[in-house]
């Protein structure tokens, strides 16, 4: 099996640039959505992600992206003890470090999209930098995914 890893992807970057390398690793639409679903929305199984995903990801794309994220060591999977055919996906330390960037992307979108969501306490908390929400979420993820 040809295992994909982060260094293999960065070696293929046209020129060394940390932003280019990060984009090659994580910046496809579906990978970020899957990381959001797992980290922020606590959707940890294939079925949860597929059925509750607002962007209507297809099952084949979801399967390919979950495999790729596992190959990149941004996710791990373990068999569910209660249901042998179900896998539970967990973030790795590397993907937990991406979560503040996802939150920053959300804050940027709120700032520049004209969407006003100040009445939502969680969104208001996300706007401060570094946000209390981000810090608390990262601590929670470390406890639940790396334990």
For each residue, the residues with C-beta under 8 A, 3 or more apart:
1:
2:
3: 71
4: 8 9 68 71 72
5: 8 9 71 72 73
6: 9 10 25 72 73 94
7: 10 11
8: 4 5 11 12
9: 4 5 6 12 13 21 24 25 72
10: 6 7 13 16 21 24 25
11: 7 8
12: 8 9 24
13: 9 10 16 17 20 21 24
14: 20
15: 20
16: 10 13 20 21
17: 13 20 21
18: 21 22
19: 22 23
20: 13 14 15 16 17 23 24
21: 9 10 13 16 17 18 24 25
22: 18 19 25 26 27
23: 19 20 26 27
24: 9 10 12 13 20 21 27
25: 6 9 10 21 22 72
26: 22 23 31 32 35 74 98
27: 22 23 24 31 32
28: 31 32 65
29: 32 33 55
30: 33 34 57 61 62 65
31: 26 27 28 34 35 65 68 69 74
32: 26 27 28 29 35 36 102 105
33: 29 30 36 37 53 55 57
34: 30 31 37 38 49 57 62 65 66 69
35: 26 31 32 38 39 69 74 91 95 98 99 102
36: 32 33 39 40 41 102
37: 33 34 40 41 43 48 49 52 53
38: 34 35 41 42 43 44 49 75 89 90 91
39: 35 36 91 95 96 99 102 137 141
40: 36 37 99 102 137
41: 36 37 38 52
42: 38
43: 37 38 48 49 52 53
44: 38 48 88 89 90
45: 48 49 80 86 87 88 89
46: 49 50 59 62 63 66 86 87 89
47: 50 51 86
48: 37 43 44 45 51 52
49: 34 37 38 43 45 46 52 53 57 62 66
50: 46 47 53 57 59 62
51: 47 48
52: 37 41 43 48 49
53: 33 37 43 49 50 56 57 62
54:
55: 29 33
56: 53
57: 30 33 34 49 50 53 61 62 65
58: 61 62
59: 46 50 62 63
60: 63 64
61: 30 57 58 64 65
62: 30 34 46 49 50 53 57 58 59 65 66
63: 46 59 60 66 67
64: 60 61 67 68
65: 28 30 31 34 57 61 62 68 69
66: 34 46 49 62 63 69 70 75 77 89
67: 63 64 70 71
68: 4 31 64 65 71 72
69: 31 34 35 65 66 72 74 75 95
70: 66 67 73 74 75 76 77 89
71: 3 4 5 67 68
72: 4 5 6 9 25 68 69
73: 5 6 70 76 92 94
74: 26 31 35 69 70 91 92 94 95 98
75: 38 66 69 70 89 90 91 92 95
76: 70 73 89 90 92
77: 66 70 87 88 89 90
78: 87 88 90
79: 84 86 87 88
80: 45 83 84 86 87 88
81:
82: 86
83: 80 86
84: 79 80
85:
86: 45 46 47 79 80 82 83
87: 45 46 77 78 79 80
88: 44 45 77 78 79 80
89: 38 44 45 46 66 70 75 76 77
90: 38 44 75 76 77 78 144 145 146
91: 35 38 39 74 75 95 96 99 141 145 146
92: 73 74 75 76 95 96 145 146
93: 96 97 142 146
94: 6 73 74 97 98
95: 35 39 69 74 75 91 92 98 99
96: 39 91 92 93 99 138 141 142 145 146
97: 93 94 100
98: 26 35 74 94 95 101 102
99: 35 39 40 91 95 96 102 103 134 137 138 141
100: 97 103 104 130 134 138
101: 98 104 105
102: 32 35 36 39 40 98 99 105 106
103: 99 100 106 107 126 131 133 134 137
104: 100 101 107 108 129 134
105: 32 101 102 108 109
106: 102 103 109 110 123 126
107: 103 104 110 111 126 127 129 131
108: 104 105 111 112
109: 105 106 112 113 115
110: 106 107 113 115 117 123 126 127
111: 107 108 127
112: 108 109
113: 109 110
114:
115: 109 110
116:
117: 110 120 123 124
118: 123 124
119:
120: 117 123 124
121: 124 125
122: 125 126 133
123: 106 110 117 118 120 126 127
124: 117 118 120 121 127
125: 121 122 128 131 132 133
126: 103 106 107 110 122 123 131 133 134
127: 107 110 111 123 124 131
128: 125 131 132
129: 104 107
130: 100 134 135
131: 103 107 125 126 127 128 134 135
132: 125 128 135 136
133: 103 122 125 126 136 137
134: 99 100 103 104 126 130 131 137 138
135: 130 131 132 138 139
136: 132 133 139 140
137: 39 40 99 103 133 134 140 141
138: 96 99 100 134 135 141 142
139: 135 136 142 143
140: 136 137 143 144
141: 39 91 96 99 137 138 144 145 146
142: 93 96 138 139 145 146
143: 139 140 146 147
144: 90 140 141 147
145: 90 91 92 96 141 142
146: 90 91 92 93 96 141 142 143
147: 143 144
